[in-house]
């Protein structure tokens, strides 16, 4: 299934994109697309039955904003330097263990919402990433098979980063990762049954029409199931949490000087095979 949330910020309602590409209203079947729904097998079965029955009301998509496809996210857990080609472009050795950092849930934006360039920013960068949405509580998982069983689905993620804040201002990465609007998600949460191999997905990103990133999840140093398993050794994952699994080569930081960092007015477009497409205009905060 392709689940999404539509409407004004803070007032999104649940929706579904059916097999014919028609947008359907889920609000009569589910209160929201969130951890509570994803953890409830019976509720998800009702959603599937309603979708298959063809009785869900149609929504007119024209002028209708797509919000983040998951509501009430608890935390965003991110994996750094998780592609061989990205590690090479930054001059870093491939890590021996996943590099884990957190982004606050209030950085999440819709897939087509504006990205705000922070005040004082000189190095705002782009990163297309595969987002993994958790559907069951998970702690101390032992195997990748167990990890796969707690994944509810996948989404497109844009891990926007301010490199000067992240790397040149001291401390951890938090200052460069947690600015407002720095985590656009969506347009859809595609359930795991429709993504047979998360290690065979193409990821692409354009800035002002120029292709900047063109990679594949096959190049990940730590595959999806391993990152989920690994993270549960250090923290509990809950339904509705989202893992961002790293970015392929092509970020501005890895380009020759002068590096083409994002500025107000730039347009970023990104997509992942089968998971949809985002488009954001950058503007000054």
C-alpha positions as CSV (number, residue, x, y, z in Angstrom):
1,X,0.0,0.0,0.0
2,X,1.0,3.6,-0.5
3,X,-0.1,5.5,2.6
4,X,0.1,9.3,2.9
5,X,-1.3,12.3,4.8
6,X,-2.7,15.3,3.1
7,X,-3.8,18.7,4.3
8,X,-2.4,21.8,6.0
9,X,0.5,21.5,8.4
10,X,-0.8,20.1,11.7
11,X,-4.2,19.1,10.3
12,X,-3.3,16.4,7.8
13,X,-5.7,13.5,7.3
14,X,-4.8,9.9,6.3
15,X,-5.1,8.9,2.7
16,X,-4.1,6.1,0.3
17,X,-3.0,6.0,-3.3
18,X,-4.7,3.0,-4.9
19,X,-3.4,0.7,-7.5
20,X,-4.9,2.9,-10.3
21,X,-3.1,6.0,-8.9
22,X,-6.3,7.5,-7.5
23,X,-6.1,9.4,-4.2
24,X,-8.5,8.0,-1.6
25,X,-9.6,9.3,1.8
26,X,-8.8,7.0,4.7
27,X,-10.2,9.2,7.5
28,X,-13.3,7.0,7.8
29,X,-11.2,3.9,8.4
30,X,-8.1,5.2,10.3
31,X,-7.5,8.2,12.6
32,X,-4.0,8.8,11.1
33,X,-1.0,7.1,9.5
34,X,1.1,6.9,12.6
35,X,2.8,4.4,14.9
36,X,-0.6,3.3,16.4
37,X,-1.9,2.3,13.0
38,X,1.3,0.7,11.9
39,X,1.5,-1.4,15.1
40,X,-2.1,-2.6,14.8
41,X,-2.3,-5.6,12.4
42,X,-6.1,-5.6,12.6
43,X,-6.4,-1.9,11.8
44,X,-4.0,-2.3,8.8
45,X,-6.1,-5.3,7.6
46,X,-9.2,-3.0,7.7
47,X,-7.3,-0.4,5.6
48,X,-6.3,-3.1,3.1
49,X,-9.9,-4.4,2.9
50,X,-11.3,-1.0,2.4
51,X,-8.8,-0.3,-0.3
52,X,-9.5,-3.6,-2.1
53,X,-13.2,-3.0,-1.8
54,X,-13.1,0.2,-3.7
55,X,-15.4,2.0,-1.4
56,X,-13.0,4.7,-0.1
57,X,-14.0,8.2,-1.1
58,X,-12.0,9.8,-3.8
59,X,-9.9,12.9,-3.0
60,X,-9.2,15.6,-5.6
61,X,-5.4,16.1,-5.5
62,X,-5.3,19.4,-7.2
63,X,-4.0,22.0,-4.7
64,X,-3.9,19.4,-1.9
65,X,-0.7,19.5,0.1
66,X,1.1,16.3,0.9
67,X,2.3,16.2,4.4
68,X,4.9,13.9,6.0
69,X,3.5,10.3,5.4
70,X,3.9,9.4,9.1
71,X,2.4,11.4,12.0
72,X,3.6,11.8,15.5
73,X,7.1,10.5,14.8
74,X,9.0,9.8,18.0
75,X,12.5,10.1,16.7
76,X,14.6,10.1,13.5
77,X,17.7,7.9,13.8
78,X,20.2,8.6,11.1
79,X,23.2,6.6,9.7
80,X,26.2,8.6,8.5
81,X,28.7,7.6,5.8
82,X,26.8,4.5,4.8
83,X,27.6,4.4,1.1
84,X,31.0,3.4,-0.2
85,X,31.0,6.1,-2.9
86,X,30.0,8.8,-0.4
87,X,32.8,7.8,2.0
88,X,35.3,8.1,-0.9
89,X,34.1,11.5,-2.0
90,X,34.5,12.9,1.5
91,X,37.9,11.3,2.0
92,X,36.8,9.2,4.9
93,X,37.6,5.5,5.5
94,X,34.5,3.2,5.5
95,X,33.3,3.0,9.1
96,X,33.8,-0.3,10.9
97,X,30.4,0.2,12.6
98,X,27.4,2.3,11.6
99,X,27.7,6.0,12.5
100,X,24.5,6.9,14.4
101,X,23.1,10.3,15.1
102,X,19.7,11.7,15.9
103,X,17.5,14.4,14.3
104,X,14.6,15.9,16.2
105,X,11.1,15.0,15.0
106,X,10.2,18.7,14.6
107,X,12.6,19.0,11.7
108,X,10.2,16.9,9.6
109,X,8.4,18.6,6.7
110,X,6.2,17.5,3.8
111,X,7.8,16.4,0.6
112,X,7.1,19.6,-1.3
113,X,7.3,22.1,1.6
114,X,9.9,24.8,1.4
115,X,13.4,24.2,2.8
116,X,14.5,27.0,5.0
117,X,18.2,28.1,4.7
118,X,19.2,28.9,8.3
119,X,20.4,32.4,9.3
120,X,24.1,32.6,8.9
121,X,24.3,29.5,6.7
122,X,27.0,29.3,4.0
123,X,27.1,25.5,3.5
124,X,23.5,24.1,3.4
125,X,23.8,20.7,1.6
126,X,21.5,18.1,0.1
127,X,21.3,14.3,0.8
128,X,18.7,11.9,-0.7
129,X,18.1,9.0,1.6
130,X,16.0,5.9,2.0
131,X,13.8,6.3,5.0
132,X,12.8,3.1,7.0
133,X,9.6,3.3,9.0
134,X,9.3,1.1,12.1
135,X,6.1,-0.8,12.7
136,X,6.8,-2.7,15.9
137,X,8.7,-2.1,19.1
138,X,12.2,-3.4,18.8
139,X,15.1,-3.8,21.3
140,X,18.2,-6.0,21.3
141,X,17.3,-7.7,18.0
142,X,19.7,-10.6,17.3
143,X,19.3,-11.2,13.5
144,X,18.6,-9.3,10.3
145,X,15.5,-11.5,9.9
146,X,14.1,-10.1,13.1
147,X,15.0,-6.6,12.0
148,X,13.1,-7.0,8.7
149,X,10.1,-8.2,10.6
150,X,9.8,-4.8,12.5
151,X,9.9,-2.7,9.3
152,X,6.5,-1.3,8.4
153,X,7.6,0.4,5.1
154,X,9.8,2.8,3.3
155,X,9.8,6.5,2.2
156,X,11.9,9.1,0.5
157,X,13.9,11.3,2.9
158,X,15.9,14.4,2.4
159,X,18.5,14.8,5.1
160,X,19.3,18.4,4.6
161,X,22.6,19.4,6.4
162,X,24.4,22.6,7.2
163,X,28.1,21.6,6.9
164,X,29.6,24.6,8.6
165,X,27.3,24.2,11.6
166,X,27.8,20.4,11.6
167,X,31.6,20.2,11.2
168,X,33.2,23.6,12.0
169,X,31.3,24.8,15.1
170,X,32.5,22.2,17.7
171,X,30.6,19.4,19.4
172,X,28.5,16.8,17.8
173,X,26.6,16.9,14.4
174,X,23.4,18.1,16.0
175,X,23.8,21.8,15.1
176,X,24.0,21.1,11.4
177,X,21.3,18.5,11.3
178,X,18.4,19.9,13.3
179,X,17.4,23.2,11.7
180,X,13.8,23.7,10.9
181,X,12.5,21.9,7.7
182,X,15.7,19.8,7.5
183,X,13.9,16.4,7.1
184,X,11.4,16.4,4.3
185,X,9.7,13.0,4.1
186,X,7.3,11.4,1.6
187,X,5.2,11.6,-0.4
188,X,4.2,8.1,0.6
189,X,4.9,5.4,3.1
190,X,5.1,2.3,0.9
191,X,4.5,-0.8,2.9
192,X,7.3,-3.3,3.2
193,X,5.5,-6.0,1.2
194,X,5.7,-3.7,-1.9
195,X,9.5,-3.3,-1.6
196,X,10.8,-6.8,-2.1
197,X,14.5,-5.8,-2.0
198,X,15.4,-2.5,-0.3
199,X,19.0,-3.0,-1.4
200,X,18.1,-2.6,-5.1
201,X,16.6,0.9,-5.2
202,X,17.9,3.8,-7.3
203,X,18.2,7.2,-5.6
204,X,18.5,10.4,-7.6
205,X,18.6,14.2,-6.7
206,X,18.6,17.3,-8.9
207,X,19.4,20.9,-8.0
208,X,18.0,23.5,-10.4
209,X,17.5,20.7,-12.9
210,X,21.1,19.4,-12.7
211,X,21.5,15.8,-11.6
212,X,23.7,15.8,-8.6
213,X,23.2,12.3,-7.0
214,X,22.5,9.1,-8.9
215,X,23.2,6.1,-6.7
216,X,21.8,2.7,-5.5
217,X,21.1,1.3,-2.1
218,X,23.2,-1.7,-3.3
219,X,26.2,0.5,-2.5
220,X,25.3,0.7,1.2
221,X,28.1,-0.3,3.6
222,X,25.6,-1.5,6.1
223,X,22.3,-2.8,4.6
224,X,18.9,-1.8,5.9
225,X,18.3,-4.9,8.0
226,X,21.7,-4.6,9.6
227,X,21.3,-0.9,10.5
228,X,17.9,-1.6,12.1
229,X,19.4,-4.6,14.1
230,X,22.5,-2.6,15.1
231,X,20.5,0.5,16.3
232,X,18.4,-1.7,18.6
233,X,21.5,-2.6,20.5
234,X,21.7,1.0,21.8
235,X,18.1,2.3,21.8
236,X,14.6,1.0,21.6
237,X,12.8,1.6,18.3
238,X,9.0,2.3,18.5
239,X,6.3,2.2,15.9
240,X,6.4,5.4,13.9
241,X,10.1,6.0,14.4
242,X,12.0,6.6,11.2
243,X,15.6,5.5,10.2
244,X,17.5,7.5,7.6
245,X,20.0,5.1,6.1
246,X,22.6,7.4,4.5
247,X,23.2,9.1,1.2
248,X,25.2,8.2,-2.0
249,X,27.9,10.3,-3.5
250,X,27.2,13.7,-5.1
251,X,26.7,16.0,-2.2
252,X,27.9,19.6,-2.4
253,X,30.5,19.0,0.3
254,X,32.2,16.4,-2.0
255,X,32.4,18.7,-5.1
256,X,35.4,20.8,-6.2
257,X,35.6,24.4,-5.2
258,X,33.5,26.5,-5.4
259,X,31.2,24.0,-3.9
260,X,27.6,24.5,-5.0
261,X,25.8,24.7,-1.7
262,X,22.1,25.6,-1.6
263,X,21.0,29.2,-1.6
264,X,17.6,30.8,-1.4
265,X,15.7,30.3,-4.7
266,X,17.3,26.9,-5.4
267,X,15.0,24.1,-6.3
268,X,15.8,20.5,-5.2
269,X,14.0,17.5,-6.6
270,X,14.6,13.9,-5.4
271,X,13.2,10.5,-6.0
272,X,13.7,6.8,-5.1
273,X,12.5,4.0,-7.3
274,X,8.9,3.0,-6.4
275,X,8.7,5.4,-3.5
276,X,7.8,8.7,-5.2
277,X,9.3,12.1,-5.8
278,X,9.9,15.3,-3.7
279,X,10.3,18.9,-4.8
280,X,11.4,21.7,-2.5
281,X,12.2,25.4,-3.1
282,X,14.8,26.8,-0.8
283,X,14.1,30.2,0.9
284,X,15.8,32.2,3.6
285,X,14.7,31.5,7.2
